[in-house]
Amino acid sequence: MSGNIALVRRPGPRLAEGLVTHVERTPVDTALALRQWHDYVEALRTHGWRTVEAAPADDCPDGVFVEDTMVVHRNVALIARSGAAGRRAETPGAEDAVAALGCSIDRLREPGTLDGGDVLKVGDTFYVGQGGRTNADGVRQLRAVFGPLGARVVTVPLAGGKALHLKSAVTALPDGTVVGHPSLARDPSLFPRFLPVPEEPGAHVVLLGGDRLLMAASAPRTAALYTGLGYQPVVVDIGEFEKLEGCVTCLSVRLRAL
């Protein structure tokens, strides 16, 4: 692999049936969602990313949230095993796509469960949310796969919180500062540097390279905060996916240059 590649999967016809855990279900406009997805993909392409589509998973309502299917570090992809059993059919097509890109494949085994959205990588430190879709054995297996590659794994308890995944609560800026909204980031002391943000969707950023941050249009005050810190927000409207607890991180798997 060379260059920055983003693995994506277009939303399927059953998107509106996607799982919701911490929000009230509201109607999803699937036609609008598809347009928003195309805009998201175009934003990645505009900022230097080559996008690769995983095979459609039309029987999987949550299949568009492709980040949950795996964790990638260096050239190794650990294929996830979701704590939501109904989501496990999403993984084969995503695995095929990343294998075709040259990644070495490992697979999470029973009784372990893990969703990719529970893993926040900051350099070689992996913060792993445990207590929702990811269990202790999933964390153990992730450590066994990536520890030999230099990863340091830090478990972050999620039980009793309002966040579906760890990266529903926190992500990180290019300098390693973890960002989160106080209502969702339960224990900021776990992170060496933490910056509270004024809106929940503002806690979700995708690092596009340099000072550019892909983020949701629903967090304008946070975008202004990031601009004041010297970053360049690249804003996309993903409102239909936010109704399903989705955010900018979970709509792609980012494979950065080796």
N, C-alpha and C positions, 0 to 999 in steps of 0.2 A: 504494500500500500504506500501511496505517497500523497502529500497534500492533505487537506482537511475534507473529510467525507461525512455526510450526515445521512444516516439510515432513517427513512420515513415510511409510513404506510398510510394510504389515503383512507378517509373514514368510510365505513361501510353503510349499507342501507338500514341496519339495525342500531345505528348510533344512539338514537333516542332512548334505547333500552339499557344503556350503560349503567353500571353500578353507581349508586350514590350511598355514602356512608355518614357524612357529617353535615350534609346540606339537605334542604327540602327539595324534592324533585319538582322541576319546572319544565314546561315543554321545550323541546329542542327543535330548531328549524334546520333540518338536515341539508337543505339546499344552501342556506347561508353558511352552515358549518363547512361545506365543501369549498365555498369561495374563500372563507377565512383560512382554510388549510392551504389552498393554493397561494394565498398571500404570504403565509408563514414560510412555505417552501421557497417562494421567490425572494423573500428577505434573506434567507440563508444563501441562496445562489448569488444575489447581488453583492454579498459581502465575502465572497471568495470560497464558498463551500460547494463541493460537488454533491448532489443529492442522489441517493440510490433508493429505489422503492422496493420494499419487501412485498412479496406476493400478497394480494388481497386476502383478507380474512373476513369475508362477508357474513359468516355466521357468528362472528365474535363482536358483540356491540362495542367493546372497549379496545378493539384491535388497533385503532389509530394511536393509542398511547403506547407506542412501540418501545419506549425507553424501559418499560417494566419487564421486557422479555430477556434482558441480559445486563451484565456489567462487563465493560471492556477496559482493559489496562494493558498498555504496550500493545502487543499483537495477540493477546489472549482474550477470548470471549467466554465468560461463564454464563451459560444459558440458565435462566432463572426457573424457579418452580413456585408459582404464585401461591400465597396463602388463600387466595380466592380460587377455589378449584375450577370454577367455570371459566377462568381466564387462561388455563394451561394450554388450551388448543391454539393460542396465539403464537406460541413459541416456534413451531417447526418452520414456518415460512421465514421468520426473522433469522433463525439459525442458518437456513440455507443461504440467505442473502449475505450474512456476515462471513460465512465460510467461503463463499465465492470471492470475497474481497481479500482472502488470504489469511484470515485469522485462524489461530489454533483454537479448537473448541474443547471446553470442559462443560459438564452438565451437573447442575445441582441434583442431588439424589434424595429420595425419601429417607427419613422423615423431615428433612430440611425444607423450609419454605423461604423464599426471598423474592421481592420485587425490585427491579432496578431503580425505581424511584425512591427507594430507601437508602441509596448509597450516594453520598456526597463526597467527591474526591477533591481534596485541596492539596495539590502537589502529590506526594506519596502517602498522605494520610487519608484513609477511608473512614469517614463517619458513617455508621450504619444504624439506621433506625430499627429498633426491635420492639415488638409488642403488638404490631398490627398485622401486616401481610408477611412480615419477616420474623422467623423464630430463632431461638438460640442455636439450633443446629445449622440453620442457614448461614448465620454469622460464622460459625465454626468452619463450615466448608469454604466460605469465601476467604477466610484467613488462610486456610490450607492451600488454596489455589494461588492467591496473590502475595502472601507473605514471602515466599521464596523469590518473588520478583521485586522485593523491597518495600512492599506496602506495609504500613502500620495501621491496624484496624482499631477503631475506637467505637464502642457500642454506645448508642444514644437511646435511652428508654423513651418509648412512645405511649405506653399503656396509659389510658385515661385522658389522653390529649385530644385535641380537636382536629389534628392533621391526619390525612389519609396516609401519607408517606412522609419520610423525613424531609424530602425536597418540596413537599407541600408547605413546610414550615420555614426552611432555611435553604439558601444557596450561598455562593461565595463570589466576591469580586475578584478581579485579576490579581490584586495584591494579597489575596488570601483572607481578607476580612470577611467573616460570615455575616450575612444580613438576614434579618427576620423581623416579623411583626410581633410585638410583645404578647399578643393573645395566643400565638401559636408556638413561639420559641420558649419551651418550658424551662430550660436550664441553660441560659447563655454562658454560664461559667465553664461549660464543657469546651468552649472554643477560646483559643488564645486572644483573638480579637473579634469583637461582635459589635455590629452597628444596627440599632433598631430603626425600622422604617415606618412611615406613617400609614401605609395601606397594606393589607394582606397580600394582594397580588404583586406588590412591589418587592416582595421577598424572593421572587422567582426571576433569575436572570440566566441567560445563556451567553457564555463568553464567545464572541465572534472573532476575536483577535484584536490586538492592540487595545485601544480604550473603548471599544464598541461593545455595548450590552444589548442583547435582544430581550425585550420585555413587553408586558401586556399594556394595552392602551388604557386599561382600567385603573392604572396607578399613576396619574399625572403628577401628584405631589412628590412621589418617590422618584419619578423621572427627573424632576427639577432638583431634587437632592443629589442625585447622581451627576447631573450636569455641573452642579456647584463643586463637586469633588474632582472634576476634570474628565469625567467619562462622557461618552457619546451614546445616549439611549437610541436604539433602533426599535420603534414602537409598532406593534402589530395588534390588531383586534382579534382576540380569540374568545369572544364572549360566549359563543355556543358551547365551547369546550369547558369553559369555567363553570357552566351549569352542571357539568359532570365531574367536578373537582379536578379538572385538567388545568395544566399551566404550560408555559413555553418550554420547560425542560422535558416534559413527558412526551412531547410530540416528535421527538427525534432521539437517536443515539448518535452521539458525536464521536467520530474516530479521528483523532488528531495525528498529524504527521509523526512518524516514528523518529 
